[in-house]
Amino acid sequence: MKQKHNKTLPCSGREIPNEHPFPQLTLFLREVGLNSEQTERAYRAGLRAFADWLQTHGTHHDLEDAWPLSPAPLQTADVLAFRSWLLANRAQSTSTTYTAAVLNYLHFLDGIDQLPEGIQLGKLAQQRKRRRVERNQAASVVDLDEARQKMPQVVDYYNSMPLPPHNDAYNRRLSLLRNRALVNLLYSTAARLSEILALNRTQVRNGRSQTATIIGKGQRPRTLHIMPYAQSTMQAYLRERSDSNPALFVSHSRNARGARLTQSGAHNVVKKAVKSLRLDPSLSAHDFRHYRATQLLRDGMPLEVVQELLGHADVSTTRSTYAPVLGVQLVREWLDNVDIAPETAVQNKSGS
């Protein structure tokens, strides 16, 4: 008889609980597993180790807390301290993989607007040592920006999808109308996904309003701007709604019974298009916001206006987020216009 191996957690020595260590891991690990089952297993182990470390060495959780642990109290310092513990107690390859698991999970939370307030992804990126051959920071910035330039295709994907002539038991027609309205509104407003999903029908006057006043991040009131293409898709969707739910977007699955659309549900709407179009798999609903910011800045919208559109409390946040992308583009445009090849420079010199 083969002896069963008793797996335990690395810090506390406890047996591994049956539950996931953090919320939303089913969706996150499923996305990771699309590329590699081995990566999925390694990331699961890394996040278990991180949760166990938090309960053993951290300040926000203790061993009495049941899994899944809330990520809300996490701070940037927690992630950096966990990485230091890994480097001191685990092999380099394990440290790299487990750190990647935590960082990618945090980026996933950012994509569904659930990133803890105390986490600074930029600072973590600066602290993390990456050994990439023939790569540099500018190349990474440009690559990410290039991937986001495909976000309008997500809107076109749903706008171009044939609309069933009648609704059916699976609400396919109603779901497509909702998905069209959702991606068009995300594109139009450059709002956070959580802000869009919190909207009620009255706030947009059943799709007729050009603006919607919301309470955004940090409890700051701000105005969302709704362009005509988003208005028309909302109106088409709401005309066919027969429920009494005040929410602007609701779930139309047979088991949801008209409940407000969840973040994971909306996230899946965007991910379905990303996968079907074979776009960069890291793209999510949050990338509409990044795409629109860079697109509007490139087209000449003043930085302060983009700040107001995005709802940033300080213009420095807008500048620090998007300056690297725009800086790369600006330098390249100048070089394309005034650069002189070496052979041309030699000819100019000899002819002078």
PLY file of the C-alpha trace (Angstrom):
ply
format ascii 1.0
element vertex 352
property float x
property float y
property float z
element edge 351
property int vertex1
property int vertex2
end_header
0.00 0.00 0.00
1.36 3.39 -1.02
1.86 5.70 1.94
0.00 8.99 1.70
2.29 12.00 1.82
1.19 14.46 4.49
1.73 17.93 3.00
2.06 20.79 5.44
2.39 24.55 5.22
5.95 25.94 5.29
5.80 28.38 8.23
3.28 26.97 10.68
3.63 23.28 9.85
-0.18 22.97 9.67
-1.92 20.68 7.23
-3.02 22.47 4.08
-6.68 23.60 4.43
-9.21 22.53 1.83
-10.18 26.14 1.09
-8.30 28.56 -1.17
-6.00 30.91 0.78
-7.46 34.06 -0.85
-10.73 35.01 -2.60
-11.15 34.95 -6.39
-8.44 32.30 -6.74
-10.62 29.94 -8.77
-10.84 32.48 -11.59
-7.21 33.58 -11.23
-5.80 30.04 -11.26
-8.04 29.06 -14.15
-6.54 31.87 -16.22
-3.03 30.86 -15.20
-3.77 27.24 -16.05
-4.75 28.15 -19.61
-1.05 28.56 -20.34
0.47 25.91 -18.08
-0.90 23.47 -15.53
2.55 23.40 -13.94
2.43 27.17 -13.44
-1.04 26.85 -11.92
0.23 24.31 -9.37
3.28 26.43 -8.55
1.20 29.60 -8.13
-1.26 27.78 -5.89
1.63 26.62 -3.70
3.11 30.12 -3.66
-0.14 31.74 -2.54
-0.62 29.10 0.15
2.88 29.88 1.41
2.13 33.60 1.37
-1.09 33.12 3.36
0.69 30.91 5.88
3.51 33.47 6.19
0.97 36.25 6.78
-0.69 34.28 9.56
2.63 33.32 11.16
4.82 36.41 10.68
2.46 39.15 9.50
0.60 41.77 11.52
-2.89 41.65 9.95
-3.77 37.95 10.25
-3.21 35.21 12.83
-3.44 31.41 12.83
-7.04 31.51 14.03
-8.24 33.21 10.83
-9.96 30.81 8.46
-9.14 30.71 4.76
-9.79 32.48 2.47
-8.00 35.44 4.04
-9.14 38.92 3.14
-6.47 40.69 1.04
-7.83 44.12 2.07
-5.31 44.77 4.91
-2.27 43.90 2.75
0.50 46.47 2.49
3.39 46.76 0.06
5.73 46.06 2.98
4.05 42.67 3.56
4.88 41.50 0.04
8.46 42.75 0.27
8.95 41.08 3.66
7.57 37.78 2.33
9.98 37.98 -0.58
12.88 38.56 1.83
11.78 35.53 3.85
11.71 33.43 0.68
15.20 34.51 -0.35
16.52 33.59 3.09
14.72 30.25 3.40
14.03 28.89 -0.09
15.90 28.24 -3.32
16.22 31.10 -5.81
13.88 29.42 -8.30
11.21 28.87 -5.65
11.56 32.47 -4.42
11.14 33.78 -7.96
8.08 31.63 -8.68
6.32 32.31 -5.38
6.95 36.06 -5.68
5.57 35.97 -9.22
2.47 34.18 -7.92
1.77 36.93 -5.37
2.45 39.79 -7.78
0.34 38.30 -10.56
-2.51 37.72 -8.12
-2.29 41.39 -7.06
-2.34 42.47 -10.71
-5.40 40.26 -11.17
-7.10 42.00 -8.23
-6.19 45.35 -9.79
-7.86 44.22 -13.01
-11.13 43.56 -11.21
-10.85 46.71 -9.07
-10.17 44.85 -5.83
-6.53 45.81 -5.27
-5.92 46.59 -1.56
-5.46 50.29 -0.86
-2.08 49.66 0.79
-0.53 47.95 -2.24
1.66 49.99 -4.60
2.22 47.88 -7.70
4.73 50.37 -9.10
6.91 50.13 -6.01
6.75 46.34 -6.06
7.76 46.31 -9.71
10.76 48.50 -8.92
11.88 46.25 -6.06
11.52 43.02 -7.93
14.67 41.94 -9.73
13.98 40.59 -13.16
16.60 38.98 -15.37
15.37 39.43 -18.94
17.58 38.92 -21.93
17.67 41.86 -24.36
14.87 43.59 -22.54
14.69 46.95 -20.80
12.13 49.07 -19.04
11.18 51.05 -22.14
10.52 47.85 -24.09
8.23 46.59 -21.32
6.31 49.87 -21.28
5.90 49.88 -25.05
4.81 46.24 -25.13
2.15 46.81 -22.49
0.91 49.89 -24.29
0.80 48.06 -27.63
-1.32 45.32 -26.07
-3.76 47.90 -24.73
-4.15 49.50 -28.13
-6.26 46.46 -29.07
-8.96 47.26 -26.47
-11.33 48.87 -29.05
-11.48 45.44 -30.70
-13.25 44.15 -27.58
-16.03 46.72 -28.15
-16.20 45.86 -31.84
-16.38 42.15 -30.97
-19.67 42.61 -29.13
-21.03 45.32 -31.44
-20.50 43.03 -34.46
-21.88 39.86 -32.90
-25.22 38.85 -34.52
-28.10 39.63 -32.20
-30.56 36.74 -31.75
-33.99 37.81 -33.03
-35.69 36.61 -29.85
-34.67 35.93 -26.29
-34.55 32.30 -25.21
-34.45 30.29 -21.98
-30.74 31.14 -21.66
-31.31 34.89 -22.20
-28.77 34.99 -25.02
-30.25 38.10 -26.65
-30.51 40.00 -23.37
-27.00 38.96 -22.35
-25.50 40.19 -25.62
-27.32 43.53 -25.32
-25.96 43.86 -21.78
-22.42 42.96 -22.84
-22.52 45.55 -25.62
-23.69 48.22 -23.21
-21.08 47.24 -20.63
-18.01 47.43 -22.88
-19.24 50.60 -24.59
-19.76 52.28 -21.22
-16.35 51.15 -19.93
-14.78 52.59 -23.06
-16.75 55.84 -22.95
-16.21 56.69 -19.29
-12.73 55.25 -18.59
-14.23 54.39 -15.20
-13.22 51.64 -12.83
-15.19 48.44 -13.24
-16.53 48.66 -9.69
-17.87 52.16 -10.42
-19.70 50.98 -13.52
-21.23 47.96 -11.81
-22.47 50.09 -8.92
-24.55 52.29 -11.26
-28.32 52.22 -11.11
-30.72 52.87 -13.97
-31.88 56.15 -12.48
-28.32 57.53 -12.45
-28.14 57.25 -16.24
-31.83 58.07 -16.81
-32.31 54.70 -18.51
-29.46 55.43 -20.88
-30.56 58.92 -21.92
-28.18 60.92 -19.71
-24.86 62.28 -20.94
-23.42 62.18 -17.42
-23.66 60.22 -14.20
-22.55 61.46 -10.80
-20.88 58.83 -8.66
-18.89 58.53 -5.44
-15.56 57.16 -6.60
-12.38 55.91 -4.99
-11.56 57.66 -1.72
-15.23 58.68 -1.37
-14.70 61.51 -3.86
-17.69 62.57 -5.98
-17.07 62.80 -9.69
-18.86 62.83 -13.03
-18.80 60.04 -15.59
-19.20 61.19 -19.19
-21.38 59.00 -21.40
-20.89 59.38 -25.14
-23.73 58.77 -27.66
-22.52 55.29 -28.67
-22.68 54.19 -25.03
-26.10 55.82 -24.56
-27.59 53.96 -27.52
-26.34 50.56 -26.34
-27.66 51.15 -22.82
-31.05 52.19 -24.19
-31.23 49.10 -26.41
-30.43 46.90 -23.41
-32.77 48.55 -20.93
-35.71 48.58 -23.36
-35.78 44.79 -23.21
-35.37 44.45 -19.45
-38.60 43.36 -17.74
-37.24 43.00 -14.19
-37.58 45.53 -11.38
-33.93 45.47 -10.28
-32.66 49.07 -10.03
-29.15 48.00 -11.07
-27.98 49.12 -14.50
-26.29 45.78 -15.20
-27.69 42.48 -13.95
-26.87 38.83 -14.44
-29.05 36.95 -16.91
-27.90 33.44 -16.09
-30.69 31.05 -15.14
-29.47 30.72 -11.55
-28.75 34.39 -10.83
-32.41 35.48 -10.88
-31.67 39.02 -12.00
-29.05 39.86 -9.36
-26.64 42.77 -9.95
-23.81 41.72 -12.26
-20.73 40.78 -10.24
-17.17 41.88 -10.94
-16.14 38.36 -11.86
-19.10 38.13 -14.24
-18.17 41.41 -15.93
-14.52 40.38 -15.94
-15.49 37.23 -17.84
-17.34 39.28 -20.46
-14.10 41.07 -21.37
-11.97 37.95 -21.04
-14.21 36.04 -23.46
-13.58 38.64 -26.17
-9.86 38.81 -25.37
-9.56 35.06 -25.75
-11.69 34.88 -28.92
-9.69 37.69 -30.55
-6.40 36.13 -29.40
-5.30 39.33 -27.73
-2.76 39.56 -24.91
-4.24 37.32 -22.18
-3.30 39.84 -19.48
-5.85 42.35 -20.81
-8.89 42.93 -18.61
-11.74 45.39 -18.10
-9.36 47.76 -16.29
-7.33 48.19 -19.47
-10.16 50.21 -21.05
-9.26 52.87 -18.49
-5.53 52.78 -19.31
-6.19 52.73 -23.05
-8.50 55.74 -22.95
-6.10 57.76 -20.81
-3.18 57.29 -23.20
-5.37 57.75 -26.28
-6.79 61.06 -25.03
-3.38 62.35 -23.92
-1.91 61.48 -27.31
-4.72 63.34 -29.02
-3.92 66.48 -27.05
-6.28 66.42 -24.07
-4.57 68.38 -21.25
-3.21 66.32 -18.38
-5.48 68.08 -15.87
-8.56 67.19 -17.91
-7.53 63.53 -18.08
-6.97 63.66 -14.32
-10.57 64.88 -13.88
-11.89 62.20 -16.22
-10.09 59.41 -14.35
-10.95 60.75 -10.90
-7.35 60.98 -9.67
-7.04 63.09 -6.53
-3.65 64.45 -7.61
-2.41 65.23 -11.11
0.93 63.68 -10.16
-0.78 60.28 -10.14
-1.92 60.78 -13.73
1.49 62.05 -14.78
3.49 59.26 -13.15
1.20 56.58 -14.55
1.16 57.67 -18.18
4.29 59.77 -18.68
6.52 56.74 -19.43
4.30 55.60 -22.30
3.95 59.08 -23.77
7.64 59.79 -23.25
8.66 56.75 -25.30
6.28 57.79 -28.07
7.45 61.42 -28.07
11.14 60.50 -28.31
10.41 58.02 -31.09
8.41 60.56 -33.09
11.27 63.07 -32.86
13.81 60.45 -33.91
11.66 59.39 -36.85
11.60 63.03 -38.02
15.14 64.28 -37.33
17.37 61.21 -37.05
20.18 60.98 -39.58
21.66 57.61 -40.56
25.46 57.39 -40.24
26.05 57.11 -43.99
23.94 60.23 -44.54
25.87 62.07 -41.84
29.16 61.16 -43.56
27.87 62.40 -46.91
26.64 65.65 -45.37
30.01 66.19 -43.70
32.01 65.51 -46.85
29.78 67.73 -48.93
30.01 70.72 -46.59
0 1
1 2
2 3
3 4
4 5
5 6
6 7
7 8
8 9
9 10
10 11
11 12
12 13
13 14
14 15
15 16
16 17
17 18
18 19
19 20
20 21
21 22
22 23
23 24
24 25
25 26
26 27
27 28
28 29
29 30
30 31
31 32
32 33
33 34
34 35
35 36
36 37
37 38
38 39
39 40
40 41
41 42
42 43
43 44
44 45
45 46
46 47
47 48
48 49
49 50
50 51
51 52
52 53
53 54
54 55
55 56
56 57
57 58
58 59
59 60
60 61
61 62
62 63
63 64
64 65
65 66
66 67
67 68
68 69
69 70
70 71
71 72
72 73
73 74
74 75
75 76
76 77
77 78
78 79
79 80
80 81
81 82
82 83
83 84
84 85
85 86
86 87
87 88
88 89
89 90
90 91
91 92
92 93
93 94
94 95
95 96
96 97
97 98
98 99
99 100
100 101
101 102
102 103
103 104
104 105
105 106
106 107
107 108
108 109
109 110
110 111
111 112
112 113
113 114
114 115
115 116
116 117
117 118
118 119
119 120
120 121
121 122
122 123
123 124
124 125
125 126
126 127
127 128
128 129
129 130
130 131
131 132
132 133
133 134
134 135
135 136
136 137
137 138
138 139
139 140
140 141
141 142
142 143
143 144
144 145
145 146
146 147
147 148
148 149
149 150
150 151
151 152
152 153
153 154
154 155
155 156
156 157
157 158
158 159
159 160
160 161
161 162
162 163
163 164
164 165
165 166
166 167
167 168
168 169
169 170
170 171
171 172
172 173
173 174
174 175
175 176
176 177
177 178
178 179
179 180
180 181
181 182
182 183
183 184
184 185
185 186
186 187
187 188
188 189
189 190
190 191
191 192
192 193
193 194
194 195
195 196
196 197
197 198
198 199
199 200
200 201
201 202
202 203
203 204
204 205
205 206
206 207
207 208
208 209
209 210
210 211
211 212
212 213
213 214
214 215
215 216
216 217
217 218
218 219
219 220
220 221
221 222
222 223
223 224
224 225
225 226
226 227
227 228
228 229
229 230
230 231
231 232
232 233
233 234
234 235
235 236
236 237
237 238
238 239
239 240
240 241
241 242
242 243
243 244
244 245
245 246
246 247
247 248
248 249
249 250
250 251
251 252
252 253
253 254
254 255
255 256
256 257
257 258
258 259
259 260
260 261
261 262
262 263
263 264
264 265
265 266
266 267
267 268
268 269
269 270
270 271
271 272
272 273
273 274
274 275
275 276
276 277
277 278
278 279
279 280
280 281
281 282
282 283
283 284
284 285
285 286
286 287
287 288
288 289
289 290
290 291
291 292
292 293
293 294
294 295
295 296
296 297
297 298
298 299
299 300
300 301
301 302
302 303
303 304
304 305
305 306
306 307
307 308
308 309
309 310
310 311
311 312
312 313
313 314
314 315
315 316
316 317
317 318
318 319
319 320
320 321
321 322
322 323
323 324
324 325
325 326
326 327
327 328
328 329
329 330
330 331
331 332
332 333
333 334
334 335
335 336
336 337
337 338
338 339
339 340
340 341
341 342
342 343
343 344
344 345
345 346
346 347
347 348
348 349
349 350
350 351
